[in-house]
Amino acid sequence: MGYKEHQRAKTKNIVEQIALERIYRLFELAEQEFEHHKERSTRYVELARKIGTRNKVKIPKELKKQFCKNCGSFLKIGKNCKIRIMGTMMKITCNECKITRKTKIGSE
């Protein structure tokens, strides 16, 4: 690996790290603002998803469960979503758009 390829790889790792930090921060802000400004928390989720798309960074699994993939709203259990556990499956239903997402419980 030459010097330029090494520098490019190093820069890519730095960009990915910064993007992940920003995604985590936006989800923290979305959680803080949820009670008073639901539309603002939805906007923060939208921005986090854009950052992930632009920088080719996957949103971590623990954060993926915190937003609706259909309408993009931030999900808070008991407030705007409900969770049902059926055996090894977990069903997360968004009360905003009524879409249900199924995930395996052991796949965390």
N, C-alpha and C positions, 0 to 999 in steps of 0.2 A: 504494500500500500504506500503510495507516494505521499508527499507532503500535502498537496492540495486535497487529495481524497481524505486524508486524516483530519484536516481542518474542517472539511465539509461535514464529516461524520460528527465531529465534536460540536460544531455549530447546530447540527440537527438535534443532538441530544439536549443541548441547552434550550433550544426553542421548544422541544417537547416538554421539558421540565417546567418552563415558565407557563406554557399552556395548561398543564395539569394544575399548577398552583392557582391560576386564574379560575379554572373550572371549579375547584374546591371552594375558593373564596366566593364565587357567585352563588353556589348552592348554600353556603353559610348565610349570605345576605338574603337569599330567597326564604330561608327558614325564619330569619329574624323579622322580615317584612310581611310574612304571611297573614298574621292576625289582623293587621290594620290595612294593608294594601295588597290584596290578592293579585291584582293586575300587574303590580310591580314585581312580585315574586315570579309570575309567569314570564315576564320580560327577562328576568335574570336567567331563568332556565333556557329561554330562547337564545340569549347571548352565549351561555355556556355551550350549547349545542353548536352554535356557529363557530366558536373558537375551536372546538373539537374537529369540526369538518374542515376548516381552513388549514389547520396545522396537522391533519391526519393523525389525530390522537384519539384513542378510544376513551369514552367516558367510563370510569370505573364501575364495577358491578354494584357496589353499595350505593352509588348515586343513581344508577339506571332505574332502580326501584322507586325513586323519589319523584319521578315525573311521568306523566301520561305521554306515551309515544304518539297518540292520535291528536290530541288537542294541545299538548305542550304545557299543560298546567302543572304546577307544583303540587304534589300529593301529600296530604297530612291525614294520617289515619284517624277516623272518627269525625273529621271536619268536612272533607270533600272526597273521601274514598272509603271503601270498606274492603276488608280482607276476610276471605273464607278459606279455611283449611280443610281439605278433603283427602285424607290419607297422606300421600307424599306430595300432593299438589297444593299449591297456594294460588287462589284466585284474587286478583286485585281489580276492583271495579271502580272506575272513575265516575263520580257523581256529576261531573260537568258534561261529559259526552256519552256516558253510559257504556263505554267500551270495557270489556273484561280481558285481562291479560293473565295467562296461566304460566306459572313457573314451578319447577321442582324445588322442594324444600332443601334437599341435600346438595343442590348445585350452587352453593355459596362460596 
